[in-house]
Amino acid sequence: MAKKLLIIGGGGAGLSAGIYGQMNGYDTEIFEMHTIPGGVCTAWKRGDYIFDGCIHWLVGSKPGNDFHTIWKELGAIKEKKIYDHEQFVQLHIGGKTVHFYTDIDRFEKHLLELAPEDEREIQRLAKSIRKLTRLEMAVLKPTALFTVAEWVRYGIKMFPFLGEMMRLLSTPMTDFARRFKNPTLRTAFSTIFPIDGFALGFFAITMAWMHNKTAGVPEGGSLPFALNLKKRYESLGGTIHLGKKVAGITVENGVAVGIELSDGTTHRGDIVISAADGHSTLFNLLEGKYLTKKLKRYYADPILFPATLQISLGIRRDLRADPHTVARVLDQPIIIGGLPQPAVTVQNYSFDPSFAPAGKSVIVCYLFTDYDHWEKLYTADRPAYEKEKVKAADDLIALLERWYPGIGGEVEVRDVATPMTYVRYTANWRGAWEGWAPTVKTFKWKIPTELPGLRNFHMIGQWTTPGGGLPPAAMQGRSLIQILCARDGKPFTTTEA
Ligand SMILES: Cc1cc2nc3c(=O)[nH]c(=O)nc-3n(C[C@H](O)[C@H](O)[C@H](O)COP(=O)(O)OP(=O)(O)OC[C@H]3O[C@@H](n4cnc5c(N)ncnc54)[C@H](O)[C@@H]3O)c2cc1C
């Protein structure tokens, strides 16, 4: 009889594990607390507008990249048009504009024109990004299953990149920014990823993928992407239970044997996989009983992806001629959502007609915010919480008037997602929608996916890979099934959708 896999969480990681599990003869069931699949990879409809909550770039959007193979197997972007952006972001600082062109030659030329005095640093950055365009990481086979010969081949392939990668991943973006003599570039590089300790390597590799045109946005955005995964899973015979929250993992004699749902029902299986939030898995579902020293340290002194407000506006204005992402550094930080905002980034979704009716547009702003502020309001004073959301949108719209005069009168629909929205719908701890932040410290973390004293239990998903992202989530689901197949002594097989 086929082994039964119980999967907690129907986000990218859980659906991927389910799909590859079904392809390989396991009997899988996914339990998802929300009424739709996808986890943080989602979108919501308000009036005639769709507000997307996730994909800005999808690594593997183009054939020739191993992640593309995974998307094909998962049926995620089948027959979808891919939008590749000309610029990663267009950044306005004082009277200057820095274009982060995704074409590296163009980006380098532009920076050299802006800041000839920084020639050495600019050329060094461009050289690093160019080098990373040739990097091919192990994606289709987990290194845990490598034979000696495969390790040798992989070592030879990776050797030319190791020094560069270590240097880039150990350099905080803010330190890198300080190397520039030109004040505009110094501000630009410290602004684009304003996360404490954000590693230069994550920026460089993203630029390399964009240069290769393998980090585009699939037509229709995040929700169709997630629904495609569900469709693929069900077409392979998998069962997803929506609106079913897991309240506990049943352990007998050190073996995970099942799960208990919040409605009191229980399910038994051979393997339990948690693709849910790391904190709730370890501290609630497993009651903090199976923590390693490292896990205790990571969760006691967390380096989380910052909590944000997503303010989405449906506006009666055609913004097709505008760039898709424009950031502006403010002369004076302005307080929105309880925190001073030194810059404001406007994402314009007009590149894809799926999001707004003809002649209208969706714009979205993400603003870092204070998680505790929103949690306190949400739990202690719901009317004040709702009022604070309205105020945040009002404050943002007032600010946007500076660059889009008259916009206030053109807003037809508005929506504010707070860190509590992420907690409510996806349980991501403290609203950290990508889990751990991608920093110079977290890239060195080794987060265990199996726990001491607990057999037949695995963790996958963004809480086991710092920096998050759909590709690692999907890859982890695939890798885990490869490992289970290897342990069960059977070949791992895949099909394309
Ligand atoms: C605004 C935003 C922008 C992003 N941009 C990009 C991008 O451009 N490119 C990219 O690759 N990635 C991006 N990401 C990140 C990417 O979406 C995530 O890293 C990835 O989707 C995480 O997948 P996951 O399955 O690990 O986690 P999640 O999506 O969090 O899935 C976990 C699932 O578990 C469920 N769950 C939790 N607890 C329980 C329980 N007790 N019982 C049952 N179910 C439970 C949750 O409801 C959720 O569905 C972005 C994310 C956001 C929010």
The ligand as an ORCA input file, in Angstrom:
! r2SCAN-3c Opt
* xyz 0 1
  C       4.451     40.855     -0.954
  C       5.231     39.643     -1.341
  C       6.073     39.695     -2.418
  C       6.797     38.558     -2.794
  N       7.520     38.589     -3.939
  C       8.073     37.445     -4.391
  C       8.667     37.404     -5.669
  O       8.675     38.389     -6.393
  N       9.237     36.231     -6.080
  C       9.240     35.114     -5.293
  O       9.763     34.083     -5.713
  N       8.692     35.142     -4.068
  C       8.097     36.263     -3.600
  N       7.502     36.295     -2.381
  C       7.774     35.211     -1.438
  C       7.063     33.909     -1.738
  O       5.745     34.154     -2.062
  C       7.142     33.019     -0.504
  O       8.470     32.902     -0.045
  C       6.617     31.619     -0.810
  O       5.389     31.686     -1.482
  C       6.476     30.868      0.507
  O       5.839     29.654      0.307
  P       5.645     28.656      1.523
  O       4.799     27.551      1.031
  O       6.979     28.334      2.099
  O       4.906     29.496      2.676
  P       3.429     30.110      2.744
  O       3.052     30.704      1.463
  O       3.401     30.955      3.955
  O       2.513     28.840      2.948
  C       2.271     28.279      4.195
  C       0.839     27.804      4.191
  O       0.589     27.111      5.394
  C      -0.712     27.446      5.838
  N      -0.776     27.182      7.276
  C      -0.054     27.789      8.251
  N      -0.366     27.249      9.448
  C      -1.298     26.298      9.202
  C      -1.990     25.388     10.032
  N      -1.814     25.352     11.362
  N      -2.884     24.539      9.460
  C      -3.080     24.547      8.114
  N      -2.456     25.393      7.291
  C      -1.554     26.251      7.826
  C      -0.855     28.899      5.486
  O      -2.199     29.314      5.449
  C      -0.162     28.946      4.134
  O      -1.070     28.709      3.082
  C       6.724     37.380     -2.007
  C       5.859     37.331     -0.926
  C       5.087     38.435     -0.599
  C       4.099     38.342      0.516
*
